[in-house]
Amino acid sequence: MEAETVSITPNKRISADLIKAIVKNMGVTPDEATFVVQYNVITPLALAKITNRSISAIQNLMRPRQTNDGITTTFKKVYPHAFGSVFVLFDKNCYDYIINSVKK
């Protein structure tokens, strides 16, 4: 699975639940939480900090793995810049991962 190039656009998945999860995990203000997820891409480091996971845990979820349904990844790797670093696409999997990272 190759990473693809995407355009950076405003994040359409911002919700009150997402902001609450980030505020609880990181101890930041709602405005700061909104700023972190304002776009449709996020760095693996930012995702690790938001979810209180290690960077290697996030990178592992970006690696392809074989399943019964074929080759898949939890997080989709994208390149928003022609010569830049890899980012994670802020899709449903990313949203759900953040929501599920909140300690009860």
Buried (B, 14 or more C-beta within 10 A) or exposed (E): EEBEEBEEEEBEBBEEEBBBBBBEBBEBEEEEBBEBBEBBBBBBEBBBBBBEBEEEEBBBBBEEEEEEEEEEBBBBBBBBEEEEEBBBBBBEBBBEBBBEBBEE
